[in-house]
Amino acid sequence: MRLWKVFSYELKRNLRRKGYLFATFGIPVLVFVLGSILPLLFGNGGGQERTQNPFNANIPSEFLRAVQHAGYIDETGLFSNPGELRGLFTRYDDEAAADAALAAGDIDTYYLIPADYLESGDVTQVMSRLSINMVNSDAIEQLLRSSLAQDVDPQIYQRLSNGTNLREIDVGRNTSVSSDEAFDTRFIFVYVFGLILLGSLFMTNGYLLQSVIEEKESRLIEILISTVRPFDLLTGKILAFGILGLLQVSIWTGTFVFLGWLSGREALQSFLPVLQTLANLTIPYNLLPLLLLYFILGYAFFAGLYGIVGAISNSMREGPQYAIVFTLPAVLPFYFISIFATTPNDPLPLVLSLFPLTAPLGMAMRLVVTDVPFWQVALSLGLLAISVLGSLWLASRMFRVNTLLAGRLPRLRDLPRLVRG
């Protein structure tokens, strides 16, 4: 069959692409090597900075590097003694004195504690120039709490300051981590999976678009469609690039899963620092088949859309410009990744996980952080499957002789005729 000849040709041709080979095999090796070497070269510096904090307070090292000395104005009369933070803070009687010290460079920033602080809780920070590292409330909060809690039992004050240290135990992997660490690991997995999914989808379908447009620019398409039906040409390309995409995502996912397996070996953790980050990372192996299904449907959907763009585009300059119409919405869940990681069942994550353009990434992000009701998964897959059929049908209608050889972008009034055939 001519379809399989197209499939075989595209598969062999793109397996020899240096860009594809590097993305498929080189990137996992590069990530593994860099993740193992860089922590060894630079890992000690951050730990030393944290131990050099001279104050008995949870103050970030970034703030202490930016602020050598700070001031405060106390209009309540309750915070006259900085206590253990006297090496960092100086009290001023009014704003004029604090402004003069700021202008002279004696202090880097100062805080204004208004007279109604106990009612409002408002504190104003003033600095001569905006610096993100200076914008921090930990130091002044430590000063306020220590002054207000002078008569409180030290043990009670310590417990109130530190709150509750929650730990989550993952029975499946027999790991115990804090709630903050659990959020971080979920965030890491969601982010990595999103990059794998979108990277493979857009890269392989980008090759599909490039292949069609190159054949049109070189006039090779005129020879091809004299022996191969346009539908067979489109189908063969989609199948070939689908196999390439599956191979790519399988290798990337396999590398990630392999690193997760190695992270459980304590001896290897000390030898390869990258594994320390993955040690508490829970990989949802039971979800991998469902995530693979979303990849297949997502690939087929975008392949149809890229096929439409390839049929109506005459150059590689035009093609990517038209593809932006659906590629930008597809990455929309990344803009709301914090919402997906913390409140995955809110209306916004729910809508993005059902809408076909954002469903492959949106539903995948929800699945790895929460238990999604079965009806939502079924509805999402159903809508995506219908969209796949619609995009492939429309692509086959657009992928016709008169469109491929037209040499111009179809006008709006031509589209109904092209769709009807």
CORMO-V175660 format. One record per residue. N is the residue number from 1. SS is DSSP state (h for helix, s for strand, l for the rest). NEAR is the number of other ideal C-beta (glycine too) atoms within 12 Angstrom. Layout:
<<N & SS & NEAR> <N & SS & NEAR>>
This chain:
<<1 & l & 13> <2 & h & 20> <3 & h & 22> <4 & h & 17> <5 & h & 21> <6 & h & 33> <7 & h & 27> <8 & h & 19> <9 & h & 24> <10 & h & 36> <11 & h & 29> <12 & h & 16> <13 & h & 22> <14 & h & 33> <15 & h & 23> <16 & l & 13> <17 & l & 23> <18 & h & 12> <19 & h & 20> <20 & h & 32> <21 & h & 19> <22 & h & 15> <23 & h & 31> <24 & h & 33> <25 & h & 22> <26 & h & 20> <27 & h & 26> <28 & h & 30> <29 & h & 19> <30 & h & 19> <31 & h & 25> <32 & h & 24> <33 & h & 18> <34 & h & 19> <35 & h & 28> <36 & h & 26> <37 & h & 17> <38 & h & 20> <39 & h & 23> <40 & h & 18> <41 & h & 13> <42 & h & 14> <43 & h & 19> <44 & h & 14> <45 & h & 15> <46 & h & 16> <47 & h & 13> <48 & h & 12> <49 & h & 18> <50 & h & 17> <51 & h & 11> <52 & l & 14> <53 & l & 25> <54 & l & 16> <55 & l & 26> <56 & l & 20> <57 & l & 29> <58 & l & 20> <59 & l & 33> <60 & l & 23> <61 & h & 24> <62 & h & 20> <63 & h & 32> <64 & h & 28> <65 & h & 18> <66 & h & 23> <67 & l & 34> <68 & l & 19> <69 & l & 27> <70 & s & 41> <71 & s & 40> <72 & s & 45> <73 & s & 35> <74 & s & 31> <75 & l & 26> <76 & l & 24> <77 & l & 16> <78 & l & 23> <79 & l & 34> <80 & l & 21> <81 & l & 20> <82 & l & 28> <83 & h & 24> <84 & h & 20> <85 & h & 34> <86 & l & 22> <87 & l & 21> <88 & l & 34> <89 & s & 39> <90 & s & 29> <91 & s & 32> <92 & s & 30> <93 & l & 17> <94 & l & 17> <95 & h & 22> <96 & h & 13> <97 & h & 21> <98 & h & 35> <99 & h & 21> <100 & h & 18> <101 & h & 28> <102 & h & 31> <103 & h & 18> <104 & h & 14> <105 & l & 13> <106 & l & 20> <107 & l & 31> <108 & l & 34> <109 & s & 38> <110 & s & 38> <111 & s & 43> <112 & s & 31> <113 & s & 36> <114 & l & 22> <115 & l & 15> <116 & l & 14> <117 & h & 25> <118 & h & 18> <119 & h & 9> <120 & h & 13> <121 & l & 16> <122 & l & 19> <123 & s & 28> <124 & s & 21> <125 & s & 30> <126 & s & 28> <127 & s & 27> <128 & l & 21> <129 & l & 15> <130 & l & 12> <131 & l & 17> <132 & h & 12> <133 & h & 19> <134 & h & 32> <135 & l & 22> <136 & l & 30> <137 & l & 24> <138 & h & 27> <139 & h & 41> <140 & h & 39> <141 & h & 26> <142 & h & 32> <143 & h & 37> <144 & h & 32> <145 & h & 27> <146 & h & 30> <147 & h & 31> <148 & h & 23> <149 & l & 23> <150 & l & 16> <151 & l & 10> <152 & l & 16> <153 & l & 11> <154 & h & 14> <155 & h & 11> <156 & h & 12> <157 & h & 18> <158 & h & 15> <159 & h & 14> <160 & h & 16> <161 & h & 22> <162 & h & 13> <163 & l & 12> <164 & l & 10> <165 & l & 13> <166 & l & 15> <167 & s & 15> <168 & s & 22> <169 & s & 16> <170 & s & 21> <171 & l & 9> <172 & l & 15> <173 & l & 23> <174 & l & 12> <175 & s & 23> <176 & s & 18> <177 & s & 23> <178 & s & 18> <179 & h & 19> <180 & h & 16> <181 & h & 24> <182 & h & 26> <183 & h & 24> <184 & h & 21> <185 & h & 32> <186 & h & 34> <187 & h & 27> <188 & h & 30> <189 & h & 38> <190 & h & 41> <191 & h & 28> <192 & h & 34> <193 & h & 43> <194 & h & 40> <195 & h & 28> <196 & h & 40> <197 & h & 44> <198 & h & 38> <199 & h & 31> <200 & h & 39> <201 & h & 42> <202 & h & 37> <203 & h & 34> <204 & h & 43> <205 & h & 44> <206 & h & 34> <207 & h & 38> <208 & h & 46> <209 & h & 41> <210 & h & 33> <211 & h & 39> <212 & h & 46> <213 & h & 33> <214 & h & 24> <215 & h & 34> <216 & h & 35> <217 & h & 22> <218 & l & 15> <219 & l & 16> <220 & h & 20> <221 & h & 32> <222 & h & 18> <223 & h & 15> <224 & h & 31> <225 & l & 28> <226 & l & 16> <227 & l & 15> <228 & l & 29> <229 & l & 21> <230 & h & 37> <231 & h & 27> <232 & h & 23> <233 & h & 41> <234 & h & 44> <235 & h & 32> <236 & h & 34> <237 & h & 46> <238 & h & 44> <239 & h & 31> <240 & h & 35> <241 & h & 44> <242 & h & 37> <243 & h & 28> <244 & h & 39> <245 & h & 41> <246 & h & 29> <247 & h & 27> <248 & h & 39> <249 & h & 40> <250 & h & 25> <251 & h & 27> <252 & h & 35> <253 & h & 34> <254 & h & 23> <255 & h & 30> <256 & h & 37> <257 & h & 29> <258 & h & 23> <259 & h & 34> <260 & h & 32> <261 & h & 19> <262 & h & 27> <263 & l & 32> <264 & l & 25> <265 & l & 18> <266 & h & 13> <267 & h & 11> <268 & h & 21> <269 & h & 21> <270 & h & 17> <271 & h & 17> <272 & l & 27> <273 & l & 26> <274 & h & 33> <275 & h & 28> <276 & h & 25> <277 & h & 28> <278 & h & 35> <279 & l & 31> <280 & l & 32> <281 & l & 37> <282 & l & 33> <283 & l & 35> <284 & l & 31> <285 & h & 20> <286 & h & 13> <287 & h & 28> <288 & h & 25> <289 & h & 14> <290 & h & 26> <291 & h & 37> <292 & h & 26> <293 & h & 26> <294 & h & 41> <295 & h & 39> <296 & h & 30> <297 & h & 34> <298 & h & 45> <299 & h & 41> <300 & h & 38> <301 & h & 40> <302 & h & 48> <303 & h & 47> <304 & h & 39> <305 & h & 40> <306 & h & 47> <307 & h & 43> <308 & h & 40> <309 & h & 39> <310 & h & 43> <311 & h & 43> <312 & h & 39> <313 & l & 35> <314 & l & 28> <315 & l & 23> <316 & h & 24> <317 & h & 13> <318 & h & 22> <319 & h & 34> <320 & h & 23> <321 & h & 19> <322 & h & 27> <323 & h & 33> <324 & h & 17> <325 & h & 18> <326 & h & 30> <327 & h & 27> <328 & h & 18> <329 & h & 24> <330 & h & 34> <331 & l & 27> <332 & h & 28> <333 & h & 37> <334 & h & 28> <335 & h & 20> <336 & l & 28> <337 & h & 34> <338 & h & 21> <339 & h & 27> <340 & h & 40> <341 & h & 28> <342 & h & 22> <343 & l & 19> <344 & l & 33> <345 & l & 20> <346 & l & 19> <347 & h & 13> <348 & h & 25> <349 & h & 37> <350 & h & 30> <351 & h & 26> <352 & h & 34> <353 & h & 41> <354 & h & 30> <355 & l & 26> <356 & h & 36> <357 & h & 32> <358 & h & 41> <359 & h & 43> <360 & h & 48> <361 & h & 46> <362 & h & 47> <363 & h & 45> <364 & h & 49> <365 & h & 47> <366 & h & 45> <367 & h & 40> <368 & l & 38> <369 & l & 34> <370 & l & 26> <371 & l & 15> <372 & l & 31> <373 & l & 18> <374 & h & 12> <375 & h & 12> <376 & h & 26> <377 & h & 28> <378 & h & 17> <379 & h & 22> <380 & h & 38> <381 & h & 31> <382 & h & 18> <383 & h & 27> <384 & h & 37> <385 & h & 23> <386 & h & 19> <387 & h & 30> <388 & h & 32> <389 & h & 19> <390 & h & 21> <391 & h & 34> <392 & h & 31> <393 & h & 23> <394 & h & 30> <395 & h & 39> <396 & h & 28> <397 & h & 28> <398 & h & 38> <399 & l & 44> <400 & l & 30> <401 & h & 21> <402 & h & 20> <403 & h & 36> <404 & h & 37> <405 & l & 21> <406 & l & 21> <407 & l & 17> <408 & l & 16> <409 & l & 22> <410 & l & 25> <411 & l & 12> <412 & h & 11> <413 & h & 8> <414 & h & 18> <415 & h & 18> <416 & h & 14> <417 & h & 17> <418 & h & 28> <419 & h & 20> <420 & h & 11> <421 & l & 17>>
